[in-house]
Amino acid sequence: MNSSLRPKLRPVEAFAVEHQGRTFLCLRDPVGLAEQPLLISAGASFLLALFDGEHSLLDIQSEYARRWGEILPSEKLREMIGTLDGACFLESPRFAARLEQVREEFRAALSRPAAHADVCYAGEAGELRRELERYFAAPEGPGYPLAASTAAPAAGLIVPHIDPRRGGPAYAHGYAQVAARQRPELFVILGTAHCGAGPQLFAATAKDYATPLGTVKTDRDFVARLNARYRAGDLFADELLHRNEHSIEFQALFLAWALGTEGYRIAPILVGSFHPLVESGTTPARDERVGAFIEALREEIGAETRQTCIIAGVDFAHVGRKFGDRHGVEPQVLEWVRREDLKLIDAIKQGDPDGFFAHILSDRDRRRICGLSPMYTQLELLRGRTGRLLKYDIATEPATGSAVSFASLVID
């Protein structure tokens, strides 16, 4: 490994964890191409900022010496690079080969496996049913068994994508609206793409979504027609993002519980970050990519004779030290989150995408609204339709001084 090598870390999650009384930096690949998380010592984390594809090994050693006043042995640096590369955390020929292998495997599969079974929810069908039923029957849930209703299907649903074991009752309030009402025949699911969705922002798949309760089928014809209507690019260019993304997987799971797997189809679409639009103050619908997608999807839904429901699989605020804040999640922080979230929810309830985005702009998304992109897209498609808040909650994580808020709303 020559000294002119310029190692480059891939875009991955990094957060502090405690292990055996020591603090480490945990690297985790949300796309799942690096199969296992990797713990890096707190001291070595300084080096990761230099793994940007611009610094050579000699540059890195010089920066290390300048910062710490000692020499970083070449063999130690090479050992670290080898560990990161072996685990597929670096941009490299090894990673390129891994990416191509995974892409081919995913392309050949008819369905997308339940990637988070036995991690975020039970992988065995009977146990899973009991687990989900507990969310409905919980004191803060909507009740179980559900009372049947002849109400028309909801036009839209906002539900969480947080781990169901942290947000189960909020999911239950949302999917009670699906189970108790007349059944839609098509669910367009807009999920948060935590790893982005490339420059085009939207990533569709024609693959079915497997769950322990059966396979939820994708309407391949609908998705193909939508892609043909979309004039700003190829909705399948970043299809691989679906492989490990949980924001749609959890919706498929609850749909399979609420409705079974027959009598309806889904159209799964991941939506990337609108953060650059927030930074520039650009209304998303004025962006060519976003505007073209909303237009295409509105036309495709408008041509439907089937009852259609648009689901946004989203969370709200992400605050605290885990997410880069200097503060933790003291009571005054949680009160601020709740107060500002409810202002944002008021815009949703009024069917007002402009007011929704204006609230985000007012503090430059200080709370890091994870579902900004899918919710805005949904609101544009359902502009003027009123919503109703079903459940709001905040999950705290004292060990990392962080919190995530989430909600369920129904849009009629």
ABEGO torsion letter per residue (X at the ends): XBAABBBBBBBBBBBBBBBGGBBBBBBBBAAGABABBBBBBAAAAAAAAABAGABBAAAAAAAAAAAAGBBBBAAAAAAAAAAAAAAGABBBAAAAAAAAAAAAAAAABABBBBAABGAABBABAAAAAAAAAAAAABAABAEOBBBBBABBBBABBBBBABBAAAAAAAAAAAAAAAAABBBBABBBBBBBBAAEAEAAGBBBBABBBBBAAEBBBBBAAAAAAAAAABAAEBAAAAAAAAAABAAAAAAAAAAAAAAEABGBBBBBBBBBBAAAAAAAGBBAAABAAAAAAAAAAAAAAAABABBBBBBBBBBBBBBEAAAGBABBBBAAAAAAAAAAAAAAAAAAAAGBAAAAAAAAAAAGGAAGBAAAAAAAAAAAAABGBBBBBABBBBBBBAAAGBBBBBBBBBBX
